[in-house]
């Protein structure tokens, strides 16, 4: 507007000749546009160069317009405005893309087994252990033996009391069967009925997003993948099986399921966690051993595999059994002699597995700083009598 005003004033001055009018207009327009450049939002030299180029073109157009005496004053002003104003372009504002949030690669969970066995556990120790669990942990797994069949005789009250304690857990809770829950009862059918009534699909009473697959006669075994970790909760019970044919069929179901996961979802997980009650013995060789057994499948997968179990009622560690270097087996404390163990897995690390026995005087040899360690050492702590 200032440039147009100056142009009008200059062309209206009758004392100025044609050439003087042209020079005056050009000078005024140049001065006005140049003066306006520092106040623009053009952030880079290229913007100024474009503005200068547009200015020179405008001045040339102004000169041509004013030299032509057939163009009246108003047309000259419009010509200048049309040539100067539209060409003063401002580059688009540059924005920096916000990086995506880091992938959540950390899972934490508790594991316990073989409790409660006594009234002191039922009314004192085990309820306190459950009450002290951190709400921020993802889930809890009880590996079985929630009563002592020899003393409790698989009475319904023992199942009910244990279930009441476990329901006090504020985090999603899974329960697997142990031999004292079903196999060691005088009637295995009664044991199955009681376990189904009080413990089957125990996690369903919680609102959680874990995509759980179940199988087995009682839907007691399960699997899910969470934050790049495959969890296998299997009905592998200790002691002499009540039926060899039932045991063999159950183990074959487990292996079939695991093989399916390997074929269909191998790229979806980096670590395997095996959860089951039994300490491996000769009764479980059909599951762990052989060319098509669990260890062979794990070796084929090539994933670090950590195995938590109960049954022995005492803590110890075994690494690289069956000749599989990426395999760690942990036997848990029983009878509420220690709190549930806390496991943390961070799949962004090369040694992703850590766990804590959550008591000052209880140590972890293999995994307090992460496992696998890749230091060439093999950890085997004594198996308590």
BADO-533363 format. One record per residue: residue in three letters; x negated, z negated, y negated of N, C-alpha, C in turn. Coordinates in steps of 0.2 Angstrom, whole numbers, plus 2048, in hexadecimal, padded with zeros to 3 digits. Atoms other than C-alpha are relative to their C-alpha. Example, Ala and Ser with C-alpha at 12.3 -4.5 7.8 and 13.67 -1.06 7.14 Angstrom:
BEGIN
ala7FC8008067C27D98167FC8007FA;ser8048018067BC7DC8058047FD7FB;
This chain:
BEGIN
unk7FC8008068008008007FC8007FA;unk8048008067F27FC7F47FD8077FF;unk8037F98017EA80D7F88058057FD;unk7FB7FB8027FA8167F58017FF7F8;unk7FF8018077FC80D7E47FB8037FC;unk8057FD8037EB8127DF8008077FF;unk7FF7F88007EE8247E48058027FA;unk7FB7FE8047FE8247DA7FE7FF7F8;unk8028018077F681D7CA7FB8057FE;unk8057FB8027E78297CB8038077FF;unk7FD7F98007F28397CE8058007FA;unk7FB8008067FE8337C07FC8007F9;unk8058008067EF8327B37FF8077FE;unk8007F98037F18427A97F98027FE;unk8067FF8037E08407A27FA802805;unk8057FE7FA7D78427B3801807802;unk8007F97FE7D38537B8801800808;unk7FF8007F97D68597CA7FA7FD804;unk8068027FC7C48567D08007F87FF;unk8018078017C48457C88067FC804;unk7FB8037FC7D58417D07FE7FF807;unk8028007F97CE8467E17FB7FA801;unk8058057FF7BF83B7DF8027F97FF;unk7FD8078017C982C7D88047FE806;unk7FC8027FA7D582D7E77FC7FE806;unk8058017FA7C782F7F47FD7F97FF;unk8048068017BD8207EC8057FA801;unk7FB8067FF7CD8157EB8027FF807;unk7FE8017F97D28197FD7FB7FD804;unk8058027FC7C18178047FE7F87FF;unk8028078017BE8067FB8067FC803;unk7FB8047FD7CF8008008007FF808;unk8008007F97CE8048127F97FC803;unk8078047FE7BB7FE8148017F97FF;unk7FF8078027C07EE80B8057FD806;unk7FB8037FC7CE7EC8187FD7FF807;unk8038007F97C27EE8287FF7F9802;unk8018077FE7BC7DC8288067FC802;unk7FA8047FE7CD7D5829804802806;unk7FD7FE7FA7D27DF8387FE7FC806;unk8018047F97D27D884A7FC804804;unk8047FB7FC7C67E68507FA7FC802;unk8058047FF7BA7DC85A7F9803802;unk8067FD7FD7AD7E985F7FE8057FB;unk8037FB8047A27F6856804806801;unk7FC7FA7FF7AC80485E8068007FC;unk7FA8008047BC7FF8547FE8017F9;unk8027FE8077B28008447FF8077FF;unk8027F98007AB811848807804800;unk7FA7FC8007BD81784C8038007F9;unk7FD8018077C381083B7FD8047FB;unk8047FC8047B5818832801808801;unk7FF7F97FF7B882983A8078027FD;unk7F97FE8037CB8288368008007F8;unk8008018077C68238247FD8077FD;unk8037F98027BB833822805805801;unk7FB7FA7FF7C983E8298057FF7FB;unk7FB8018057D583681D7FE8027F9;unk8037FD8067CA83980E8008077FF;unk8007F88007C884B8138078027FF;unk7F97FE8017DB84C8148027FF7F9;unk7FE8018077DD8448037FD8057FC;unk8037FB8047D18507FB803806800;unk7FD7FA8007D985F8028078007FD;unk7FA8018037EA8587FD8008007F9;unk8008018077E68547EB7FD8077FD;unk8037FA8037DC8647E8806806800;unk7FA7FB8007EC86E7ED8057FE7FA;unk7FC8028067F586D7DC807801801;unk7F97FF7FE8058737E58037FA803;unk7FE8077FD8068617ED8017FB7FB;unk7FE80580580F8557E27FD7F9801;unk8038077FF80A8437DF8037FC806;unk7FD8037FA81683C7EC7FE802806;unk8037FD7FA8118487F97F97FE802;unk8078028007FF8437F68007F9803;unk8008077FE8038317F88027FF808;unk7FD8007FA80D8348087FB803805;unk8057FD7FC7FF83F80F7FA7FB802;unk8058057FF7F283180C8027FB805;unk7FE8057FC7FD824814800802807;unk8007FD7F980082F8237FA800804;unk8077FF7FD7EE8328267FC7FA801;unk8048068007E78218228037FB805;unk7FD8067FD7F3814829801801807;unk7FF8007F97F781B83A7FA800804;unk8067FF7FC7E581E83F7FC7FA800;unk8038068007E080C83C8027FC806;unk7FE8037F97E180784F7FC7FA801;unk8048077FE7DC7F6856800800808;unk8008007F97D67F68688047FA803;unk7FC8057FD7E07EC8747FC7F9801;unk8048077FF7DB7D98767FE800807;unk8038017F97D07D68858017F9803;unk7FF8077FD7D57C88917FC7FF806;unk8048017FA7CB7C089F8057FD805;unk7FB8017FB7D47BF8AF7FE7F9803;unk8018077FD7D67AD8B67FF800807;unk8027FF7F87CD7AB8C78067FC804;unk7FB8037FC7D97A68D57FD7F9802;unk8028067FE7D97948DB7FC800806;unk8048007FA7CC78F8E88057FF806;unk7FC8017FA7D37908FA7FF7F9803;unk8008077FD7D877F9017FE801807;unk8037FF7FA7CD77E9107FF7F9804;unk8018077FD7CE76B9148067FD803;unk7FA8037FC7D97639217FD7F9802;unk8028077FE7D97509258067FE805;unk7FB8027FB7E27489347FD7FA803;unk8028067FC7E273893E801801807;unk7FF8007F97E07369518007F9803;unk8008077FC7E472795C803801807;unk7FE8007F97E872396E8007FA803;unk8008067FC7EC71697B8027FA7FD;unk7FE8068047F670A9718088027FF;unk8028077FF8006FF9718007FE808;unk8008027F97FC6F79828027F8800;unk7FE8088008006E497D8057FF7FA;unk7FC80280680C6DB9727FC7FE7FA;unk8048018067FE6D69667FF8077FD;unk8007F98037FC6E99648068027FD;unk7FA7FE80280E6EC9628027FD7FA;unk7FD8038068126DF9557FB7FE7FB;unk8058028058016DD94C7FB8067FF;unk8057FC8027F36E994E8028077FF;unk7FE7F98017FB6FA9508048017FA;unk7FC7FF8078086F89427FC8007FA;unk8058018057FA6F39377FC8077FF;unk8047F98017F070393B8048057FE;unk7FB7FB8037FF70E9388017FF7F9;unk7FE8028078037059287FA8027FB;unk8067FF8047F17089217FE807800;unk8027F98007F171B9248018037F9;unk8007FD8077EE725914806806800;unk7FB7FB8007FD72F90F7FE8077FE;unk8037F98027F273E9097FE804806;unk8037FC7FA7EC74291A806804803;unk7FB7FB7FE7F57519228057FE806;unk7FC8027FA7FB7499337FC7FB804;unk8038057FB7F873D941802802807;unk7FF7FF7F97F77409547FE7FA804;unk8018057FB7F9733961800804807;unk8027FD7FA7F17399718037FE807;unk7FD8037FA7FC72F97D7FE7FA803;unk8008077FE7FE71F9878027FC7FB;unk7FD80480580A71697C8037FA803;unk7FF8077FC80C7089897FC800806;unk8048017FA804701999805800805;unk7FB7FF7FA80E7079A88007FA805;unk8028057FB8066FA9B38047F97FE;unk7FD80680380D6EC9A88078017FE;unk7F97FF80381C6F399F805804805;unk7FC7FD7FB8226FC9AE8058067FE;unk7FC7FA80382870B9A38077FE7FE;unk7FA80380383670099C8028047FA;unk7FE7FC80684070998F7FE7FC7F9;unk80280480683C6FB9827F98017FE;unk8077FE80282A6FF9837FF8077FC;unk8007FA80382D71197E8037FF7F9;unk7FD80180783970B9707FC7FD7FB;unk80480480482D6FF9697FA8047FD;unk8057FC80381F70B9688028067FB;unk7FD7FB80582A7189608027FD7FA;unk7FE80380683070C9537F97FF7FC;unk80680080481E70994E7FD8067FE;unk8037FA80281971B94E8058037FA;unk7FC7FD80582871F9437FF7FD7F9;unk8038038078207149357FB8047FD;unk8057FB8038137229338048047FA;unk7FE7FC80581672A9227FE807800;unk8027F97FF80E73A927802803806;unk7FE7FD7F98137479347FC7FE806;unk8038037FA80F740945802804806;unk7FF7FD7F980D7489567FE7FB805;unk8028057FB80D73F966800804807;unk8027FD7F98067469778017FB805;unk7FF8057FA80A73E9887F97FE803;unk8068027FC7FD7349918037FE807;unk7FE8017F97FD72F9A48057FA800;unk7FC80680080571E9A08078017FD;unk7F97FE803814726997804803805;unk7FC7FC7FC8197319A57FE7FF808;unk8037FF7FA80E7339B47FF7FA804;unk8018067FD80B7219B88067FC801;unk7FA8037FF81D71C9B8802800808;unk7FE8007F98257189C9804806801;unk7FC7FA8008317269C57FD8057FB;unk8027FC8058297359BC8068037FC;unk7FA7FE80483A73B9B88027FC7FB;unk7FE80580583E72B9AF7FB8007FA;unk80680080582D72C9A68028067FB;unk7FE7FA80483273E9A08067FF7FC;unk7FA80280484373899A7FE7FC7FA;unk80180480683C72A9907FB8037FB;unk8047FD80482E7349898048057FB;unk7FC7FB80383A7429848057FC7FB;unk7FC80480484673597C7FD7FD7FA;unk80380480683A72C9717FA8047FD;unk8067FD80382B73896E8008077FF;unk8007F980082F74A9718018037F9;unk8007FD80782C7559618017FB7FB;unk8008068048297459587FF8027F8;unk8017FE80782374F9488068037FD;unk7FA7FC8038347579468047FB7FB;unk7FD80580483A74793D7FD8007F9;unk80380080682E74B92F8018077FD;unk7FF7FA80482F7589217F98037FF;unk8077FD80181F763924801807801;unk8007F980081A7759237FC803806;unk8057FE7FA80F776933805804804;unk7FD7FB7FC81478593D7FF7FF808;unk8028027FA81577D94E803804806;unk7FD7FD7FA81778695F8007FB805;unk8008057FA81C77B96E802804806;unk7FE7FD7FA81D77E9807FF7FA805;unk8018057FB81D7749918077FE802;unk7FA8027FD82B76D99B8047FB7FB;unk7FD80480582F76098D7FE8027F9;unk8037FD80682876B97F7FB7FB7FD;unk80480680281B75D97E7F98037FE;unk8067FD80380C76997B8018047FA;unk7FE7FC80780A77296A7F98037FE;unk8067FD8037FE77C9608028027F9;unk7FF7FE8067FD78194E7F98027FC;unk8067FE8047F07899428027FD7F9;unk7FF8038077EE7809317F98007FD;unk8067FF8047E17849247FA802804;unk8067FD7FC7D678E9307FE7FC806;unk8028047FA7D678193E806801805;unk7FB7FF7FA7DF78494F8007F9803;unk7FF8067FC7E7774956804801806;unk7FD7FF7FA7EB7739688017F9803;unk7FE8077FE7F576396D803801807;unk7FE7FE7F97F67649808017FA805;unk7FE8057FB7FE75A98E7FB800806;unk8058017FB7EE7569977FF7F8802;unk8008077FF7F074599F7FB7FD805;unk8058037FC7E47399A78037FE807;unk7FE8037F97E47329B9802805805;unk7FE7FB7FB7E973A9C98078037FF;unk7FA7FD8017F77469C78067FF805;unk7FB8027FB8087429CE802806804;unk7FF7FA7FD80A7549D37FA8057FE;unk8057FB8017FB7609D58038077FE;unk7FD7FA80280676F9D48038007F9;unk7FE80180780E7699C47FA8007FB;unk8068018047FD7659BD7FD8077FF;unk8037FA8007F67769C18048057FC;unk7FC7FC80480577F9BA8007FF7F8;unk8018028078047759AA7FA8027FD;unk8067FE8027F27799A87FF8077FF;unk8007F98007F478B9AB8048027FA;unk7FC7FF80680278B99D7FB7FF7FA;unk8058018067F57849917FB8067FF;unk8057FB8007E87919958038077FE;unk7FC7FA8027F579F9938018007F9;unk7FE8008077FA7999827F98017FC;unk8067FF8047E879797C7FD807800;unk8037F98007E37A89828058057FC;unk7FC7FC8047F27AF9797FE7FF7F9;unk8038018077EC7A79697FA8037FE;unk8067FC8017DB7AE96B8018077FF;unk7FF7F98017E27BF96D8038027FA;unk7FC7FE8067EE7BF95F7FE7FD7F9;unk8018038067E77B39527F97FE7FF;unk8078028017D47B29547FD7FF7F9;unk8038008077D07B69428047FB7FC;unk7FD8058047DC7A993C7FE7F97FF;unk8038068007D279A9407F8800801;unk8078018007C079493F7FE7FA805;unk8028067FC7C07839498067FF804;unk7FB8027FB7CA77D9588007F9801;unk7FF8077FE7D076C95B8047FF806;unk7FD8017FA7D576796C8027F8800;unk7FD8078007E175796D8037FF807;unk7FC8017FA7E675097E7FE7F9802;unk8028077FE7E673F9877FB7FF805;unk8058027FB7DB7419967F98017FF;unk8077FF7FF7C973E9987FF805805;unk8017FB7FB7C374E9A17FD7FD807;unk8028027F97C174B9B4800806804;unk7FF7FA7FB7C17559C4807802800;unk7F97FE8007D47559C28028057FB;unk7FF7FB8057D27609B37FB806800;unk8057FB7FF7C576C9B9804807800;unk7FD7F98007D277A9BB8028027F9;unk7FE7FE8077D67799A87F98017FD;unk8068008047C47769A17FB805803;unk8057FC7FD7B97809AE802807802;unk7FF7F97FD7B87919B68008057FB;unk8017FA8047B77A29AF8068017FB;unk7FB8008057C87A19A78037FA7FD;unk7FE8078037C878F9A27FF7FF7F9;unk8008018077C97879917F98017FD;unk8078008037B678698F7FE8087FF;unk8017F98007B47999938038037FA;unk7FD7FD8057C179D9877FD7FE7F9;unk8038028067B97939797FA8037FF;unk8077FC8017A879B97C8028077FE;unk7FE7F98027B17AC97B8028007F9;unk7FE8008077B97A796B7FA7FF7FB;unk8068018047A87A19648027FB7FA;unk7FE8048067B17939597FD7F9802;unk8018077FF7AB7819578067FC803;unk7FA8047FD7B67769627FF7F9801;unk8008077FF7B97649618067FD804;unk7FB8037FB7C375A96E8007F9800;unk7FE8078017CB74996B8047FE806;unk7FC8037FA7D273F97A8007F9800;unk7FF8077FF7D772E97F7FE7FF807;unk8018017F97D87279917FB7FB802;unk8058047FE7C871E9928007F97FC;unk7FE8068047CD7119847F97FE7FC;unk8068028037BB71197D7FD8077FC;unk8037FA8047B171C9707FA802803;unk8077FD7FF7A37289758018077FE;unk8017F980279D7399717FC804805;unk8047FC7FB79874897C8008077FD;unk8017F98047917599757FD804806;unk8027FB7FC78E76997E801800807;unk7FE8017F979676598E802807803;unk7FF7FA7FC79977399B7FB8067FD;unk8057FB80278A77C9938038047F9;unk7FD7FD8067957809837FD7FC7FA;unk80380480578A77B9748057FF7FA;unk7FB80180579977D9688067FB801;unk7FB8057FE7A376F9707FE7F9800;unk8018078017A475D96B8077FC803;unk7FA8047FD7AF7519757FF7F87FE;unk8008078027B474096E8057FC803;unk7FB8047FC7BC7329788027FA7FB;unk7FE8058067C672696C8017F9803;unk7FE8077FE7C871396C807800802;unk7F98027FE7D870C9748027F97FF;unk7FD8078007E36FD9747FF7FD7F9;unk8018028077E26FC9617FA7FC7FE;unk8078038017D06F69617FD8037FA;unk8027FD8067CD7029538058047FC;unk7FB7FC8037D770B946800807802;unk8007F97FF7DC71D9487FA8047FD;unk8057FC8037CD7299458028057FB;unk7FE7FC8057CD7339367FB807800;unk8037F97FF7C87469388018047FA;unk7FF7FC8067C47519297FC807802;unk8037FA7FE7C176492C8008047F9;unk8007FC8057BB76F91E7FD807802;unk8027FA7FD7BA7819247FC8057FB;unk8057FC8047B07879157F97FE801;unk8078037FE7A177E91C7FE803807;unk8037FE7FA79578392A8017FA805;unk7FF8067FC7977719318067FD7FE;unk7FA8028037A976F92E8037F9802;unk7FC8057FD7AE7609397FC7F97FE;unk8028078017AC74E9338057FB802;unk7FB8057FF7B473E9397FD7F97FF;unk8028068027B472C9358047FB804;unk7FC8057FC7B971D9408037FB7FC;unk7FC8048047BF7149317FF7F8801;unk8028078007B67039347F98007FF;unk8078018027A66FD92D7FB800806;unk8058017FB79E6F993E801805806;unk7FF7FA7FB7A47099477FD8067FE;unk8047FA803798717946802806804;unk7FF7F97FE79972A9497F9803801;unk8077FD7FF7897329518008077FE;unk8007F980078E7449518028037F9;unk7FC7FC8057997489428017FD7F9;unk7FE80380779873C9337FE8047FA;unk8027FB80578F74A929802807801;unk7FD7F97FF7977599317FD802807;unk8027FD7F9797762942803807800;unk8068007FC79176D9497FA7FF7FB;unk8058018047807689427FA8057FF;unk8057FA8007757779477F97FD7FF;unk80680380076676B9497FC800806;unk8038007F976376E95B8007FA804;unk7FF8077FC76775C960807800803;unk7FA8017FC77475896D8027F8800;unk7FE80780177E74896A8047FE806;unk7FC8027FB78473E9797FF7F8800;unk80080880078872B9768027FD806;unk7FE8037FA78A71F9848077FF801;unk7F98017FE79A71E98D8017F9802;unk8008077FE79F70C98D8047FF807;unk7FD8027FA7A470399D8077FE7FF;
